[in-house]
Amino acid sequence: MSSNNSIVGLKIKGIRESKNLSIEEIADRSGLSVEQIVSIENDQTLPSLGPLIKIARALGVRLGTFMDDNDSLGPVICRAVDRERESSISFSNGAVDARKHMEYHPLAQQKAGRHMEPFVIDINPEESPEFQLSAHEGEEFIYVMQGEVEIVYGKEIFRLEEGDSIFYDSIVKHHVHGAPGKSAKILAVVYIPF
């Protein structure tokens, strides 16, 4: 996991430096603190998708640019056997305890010019999840493959079980996590207009 986390941090730093932008400029453009940017670039933590989307916008790139290995113009196939062998990307979900996280398995890393980011996400069980709501442009679709999840969306809380799905505007503050004490596996597709 840490190898993919370091790749994301290195890519962000490399793109920023190639555009001759300071950390302060990215912090100003993204609305994040200088400390957050430094922490992400130095691979100390990867935040939830919301801050990464803000950094991508500040740099003028797609979110997927941070995770791409090779770009392909044609269709991209992600085989289950390959996905299981590759390490996942873990993002901190803003919890006080840094061990609380979700493991993201990207499904379209090589697809060039995409506006959707599909993931299979393993959600680890938490007895009493602590989280911060996030909001960003775009839409999200979540399908529960296994287990139970809770989605906080604005002032509402939705509990989804295996086979359930939800589609929502991600500009509304939200958070996805396992139901208390439950693990889950979800298919998530994040659409980010660019």
C-alpha positions as CSV (number, residue, x, y, z in Angstrom):
1,M,0.0,0.0,0.0
2,S,2.7,2.5,0.9
3,S,4.3,2.1,-2.5
4,N,1.2,3.3,-4.3
5,N,0.7,6.1,-1.7
6,S,4.3,7.3,-2.4
7,I,3.6,7.2,-6.1
8,V,0.6,9.5,-5.6
9,G,2.6,11.9,-3.4
10,L,5.5,11.9,-5.9
11,K,3.2,12.5,-8.9
12,I,1.6,15.5,-7.1
13,K,5.0,17.0,-6.2
14,G,6.4,16.3,-9.7
15,I,3.4,18.0,-11.5
16,R,3.5,20.9,-9.1
17,E,7.2,21.4,-9.7
18,S,6.9,21.0,-13.5
19,K,4.4,23.8,-13.5
20,N,6.7,26.0,-11.4
21,L,4.1,26.3,-8.6
22,S,4.9,26.7,-5.0
23,I,3.2,24.7,-2.2
24,E,1.7,28.0,-1.0
25,E,0.2,28.6,-4.5
26,I,-1.4,25.2,-4.5
27,A,-2.7,25.6,-1.0
28,D,-4.2,29.0,-2.0
29,R,-5.8,27.6,-5.1
30,S,-7.1,24.4,-3.5
31,G,-8.2,25.9,-0.1
32,L,-6.1,23.4,1.7
33,S,-3.4,24.2,4.2
34,V,0.3,24.2,3.4
35,E,0.8,21.5,6.0
36,Q,-1.8,19.3,4.2
37,I,0.0,19.7,0.9
38,V,3.4,18.9,2.4
39,S,2.0,15.9,4.2
40,I,0.5,14.5,1.0
41,E,3.6,15.2,-1.1
42,N,5.8,13.5,1.6
43,D,3.5,10.5,1.7
44,Q,2.7,11.0,5.4
45,T,-1.1,10.7,4.7
46,L,-3.4,10.5,1.7
47,P,-6.6,12.3,2.4
48,S,-10.1,11.3,1.2
49,L,-10.8,12.0,-2.4
50,G,-12.2,15.5,-1.8
51,P,-8.8,17.1,-1.0
52,L,-7.1,15.2,-3.9
53,I,-9.8,16.5,-6.3
54,K,-9.0,20.1,-5.0
55,I,-5.3,19.5,-5.6
56,A,-6.0,18.1,-9.1
57,R,-8.1,21.2,-10.0
58,A,-5.4,23.5,-8.6
59,L,-2.8,21.8,-10.8
60,G,-5.2,21.7,-13.8
61,V,-5.1,17.9,-14.1
62,R,-7.6,15.1,-13.8
63,L,-7.7,13.2,-10.5
64,G,-6.7,10.0,-12.3
65,T,-3.4,11.7,-13.3
66,F,-2.1,10.9,-9.8
67,M,-2.8,7.2,-10.2
68,D,-2.0,6.6,-13.9
69,D,0.8,4.3,-14.9
70,N,0.3,4.3,-18.7
71,D,-2.3,6.0,-20.8
72,S,-4.4,4.0,-23.3
73,L,-6.8,5.6,-25.8
74,G,-8.7,2.3,-26.4
75,P,-10.7,0.3,-23.9
76,V,-9.0,-0.8,-20.7
77,I,-9.6,-4.2,-19.2
78,C,-8.9,-4.8,-15.5
79,R,-8.9,-8.5,-14.7
80,A,-9.9,-9.7,-11.2
81,V,-6.8,-11.8,-10.9
82,D,-4.6,-8.8,-11.7
83,R,-6.5,-6.5,-9.3
84,E,-6.0,-9.0,-6.4
85,R,-2.2,-9.1,-7.0
86,E,-1.7,-5.4,-7.2
87,S,-1.5,-3.4,-4.0
88,S,-4.3,-1.0,-3.1
89,I,-4.2,2.7,-2.5
90,S,-5.3,3.8,1.1
91,F,-6.7,7.2,1.8
92,S,-7.1,8.6,5.3
93,N,-10.8,9.4,5.8
94,G,-10.1,12.2,8.2
95,A,-10.4,9.9,11.2
96,V,-8.5,10.7,14.4
97,D,-7.1,7.2,14.3
98,A,-4.9,6.9,11.2
99,R,-5.5,3.2,10.9
100,K,-9.1,3.8,9.9
101,H,-9.2,3.8,6.2
102,M,-10.5,2.3,3.0
103,E,-8.4,0.4,0.5
104,Y,-9.1,1.6,-3.1
105,H,-8.4,-0.7,-6.0
106,P,-8.5,1.5,-9.2
107,L,-10.2,-0.1,-12.2
108,A,-9.2,2.2,-15.0
109,Q,-5.7,3.5,-14.3
110,Q,-4.5,3.2,-17.9
111,K,-7.5,4.9,-19.5
112,A,-6.5,8.3,-21.0
113,G,-8.8,11.3,-20.8
114,R,-11.3,9.8,-18.5
115,H,-13.8,11.7,-16.4
116,M,-15.0,8.8,-14.3
117,E,-12.9,7.1,-11.6
118,P,-14.1,3.5,-10.9
119,F,-12.8,1.7,-7.9
120,V,-13.5,-1.5,-5.9
121,I,-13.1,-0.4,-2.3
122,D,-12.5,-2.6,0.7
123,I,-13.9,-0.9,3.8
124,N,-12.4,-2.0,7.1
125,P,-14.7,-2.5,10.1
126,E,-14.9,0.3,12.7
127,E,-16.8,0.2,16.0
128,S,-17.4,3.9,16.2
129,P,-16.3,5.6,13.0
130,E,-15.1,9.2,13.4
131,F,-15.0,11.1,10.1
132,Q,-15.2,14.4,8.4
133,L,-17.7,15.1,5.7
134,S,-16.3,16.2,2.4
135,A,-17.7,17.8,-0.7
136,H,-16.4,18.2,-4.3
137,E,-17.8,18.7,-7.8
138,G,-19.3,15.8,-9.6
139,E,-21.4,12.7,-8.9
140,E,-20.8,9.4,-7.2
141,F,-22.4,6.0,-7.7
142,I,-21.9,3.2,-5.1
143,Y,-23.0,-0.4,-5.3
144,V,-22.5,-2.6,-2.3
145,M,-20.9,-5.9,-3.3
146,Q,-20.5,-7.3,0.3
147,G,-21.4,-6.2,3.8
148,E,-23.1,-3.0,4.9
149,V,-22.2,0.6,4.5
150,E,-23.5,3.9,5.9
151,I,-23.5,7.0,3.8
152,V,-23.9,10.3,5.5
153,Y,-25.3,12.7,2.9
154,G,-26.1,16.2,4.1
155,K,-28.2,15.7,7.2
156,E,-29.4,12.2,6.2
157,I,-27.8,8.8,6.9
158,F,-28.5,5.9,4.5
159,R,-27.6,2.3,5.4
160,L,-27.0,0.1,2.4
161,E,-26.7,-3.7,2.3
162,E,-25.4,-6.1,-0.3
163,G,-27.0,-5.5,-3.7
164,D,-28.1,-1.9,-2.8
165,S,-26.9,1.2,-4.6
166,I,-26.9,4.9,-4.3
167,F,-26.2,7.7,-6.8
168,Y,-25.7,11.3,-5.5
169,D,-24.3,14.7,-6.2
170,S,-21.0,14.9,-4.4
171,I,-21.2,18.7,-4.0
172,V,-23.4,17.9,-0.9
173,K,-21.2,17.1,2.1
174,H,-21.0,13.3,2.4
175,H,-19.0,10.4,3.8
176,V,-19.0,6.7,3.1
177,H,-18.0,4.2,5.7
178,G,-18.8,0.7,6.9
179,A,-21.8,0.2,9.2
180,P,-20.4,0.2,12.8
181,G,-18.3,-3.0,13.3
182,K,-19.0,-4.2,9.8
183,S,-16.6,-4.6,6.8
184,A,-17.8,-4.1,3.3
185,K,-16.7,-4.2,-0.4
186,I,-18.2,-1.6,-2.7
187,L,-18.0,-0.6,-6.4
188,A,-17.7,3.1,-6.5
189,V,-17.7,5.3,-9.6
190,V,-16.7,9.0,-9.1
191,Y,-17.5,11.4,-11.9
192,I,-15.5,14.6,-11.9
193,P,-16.3,17.3,-14.5
194,F,-13.1,18.7,-16.0
